[in-house]
Each structure stands twice: as structure tokens, then as C-alpha cells.
Amino acid sequence: GKVERFNRYLKESFITPLTTSLRQAGLTLTEATANAHIGPWILEVANQRIHATTLEKPAIRLEEERVQFLPLPTSELPSSIEHALYSKALTPMIAPPAEGFQHPLSVYDQLVGGSL
């Protein structure tokens, strides 16, 4: 529900209006164009609306709550270890096997004593 609602809000309030304005100029929406426009949209539209749950503007609520945030932890690892961990995190992941985790239907047939 919450994810779907956000996706609908993003589509109706950001993507559709941007696509429409670009189309009027003879342009199409690309990832780069969307990325260039999302920052100002967040500041000027999304964070300035009255949020349905809190009944407050997200930008104002963030500033009020910012004083309660804890600082981000500082790294106490030597830079060589930190670099090694960071490099490993950037290593491409091995793709999982294409086979599924589900058994063939014949296995389920045997479990229930025949075909359904």
C-alpha cells in the first residue's frame, strides 16, 4: 500500500507533468532529464505539500526533527581496510542460477498422491 501510493504520487505529480511539458517542446523523458528535474521538484513540490498523515509540510517537519538526529558514525577502520571493504562492495555480484527454487510439478503430484 505505502509503496504503491508513493509510486502513484510520484507518477501523477512528477513524471506525468514533466513528460507533458517535454512533449510540448518536442522532447522525450530520459533518465538524465528526470534526474536533472527531481531535485527541484522535491524541494519545491514534494516537501512543500501538506502530508496526509502528519498534516505538516515535510520540509518543516525535517528541520524540527533534525536536532534530534544523531551524528553519523565515523569510521574507526584504518584506511587500507576501509578501502578493501569498499572495493569488495563494488565487485560485481555473480548472477544467481537461472533455475528456479520451485520443484517440478511432478514432485507435487507425488506428494498429493496423483495429478490434480
N, C-alpha and C positions, 0 to 999 in steps of 0.2 A: 503494500500500500504506500508506504512513505517514499520508496524509491520511484515507484511508478508515478506518484503525484509530482515529485520533483522533476522527473523527466518530462511530464506533460507541461509543467510550468516553464521549464527551460525552452521547450519547443514553441509553446504559444507566445511566450514573452520575449524570447531572444532569436531563435532560429527562423521562425516564420517571418517576423518583421524585417530581419536582416536580409533574408532571401528575397523578399519582395522588393526592398529598396535596391538591392544589387541588380535584380532582374530589370527594373526600370532603367537602370544605367547600362543594360546590355551585358552584365557580368553574371558569373555564377559563383555560388558559395563554395569556397575551398577550405581546407583545414587551416591554412595560413591566414586567410581572411577572417575566419571565425576566431582564431587565436588572437588576432590583432584587435578585434572588437569586443572580446569577452571581458577584459579588464575594466574598460569604461562602463560597460553595461552593469557589471557587478556593483561598481561604486555609485553609479547614477540611478539605477533602476532597482536591482535586486535587494541591495542593502538599504534602500530608502523607503521601501514599501512597508506597510503595517503588516507584520507577521500574524497569521491567523491564530496561532497557538498562544504566543506571548503578548499579542496586541501591542507590540512595540516595534520600532524600526531596528533591524539587525545591527546597523552601524552604531546606533546609540547604545544598544544592549552590549555590544562588544566592548565599547570604551568603558562602560560601567564595570564590566566583569574583568577587564584586562588587569586591574590592580590586584586581583586575587590569583592570577596565573603565577605558577612557579617558574623560575628561570629554567631554560633548557640545560640539561647536564653537560658539563664539559668533559671532554674525552681525557681519560687518565691513562690511555694506552700510549706507549711510545709510537712515534710517527711511523716507524717501519712496520709495526704490527698493524696499525690502523690502515696503512697503505695496502698491506697484503689482504686484509679483510675486505677493503673497498674493491680491490682488483678482482677478488674472487666473486664478489657480489655482481660484478659486471660481466662475468663469464657467461656466455650463452647457455641456457638450460638445454638439456638433452630432451628431445621430444618424447612424450610417452608413446608406448606401442599403440599401433592403430587398432589393435583388437580391443574389444570391449570387456568389461568386467562381468557381464552377464553370461550365464551358461547357455549352451544351445537349447532350443525348445525341447529337444528330445529328453534332456535331463529332467525337466519339469514334468514331462509326460510320465516318466518312470516313477517320479515321486508320488504322483496322484493316482497311479495305477492305470494308466491308459491315456489316450488322447482326449482332449476336450472338444 
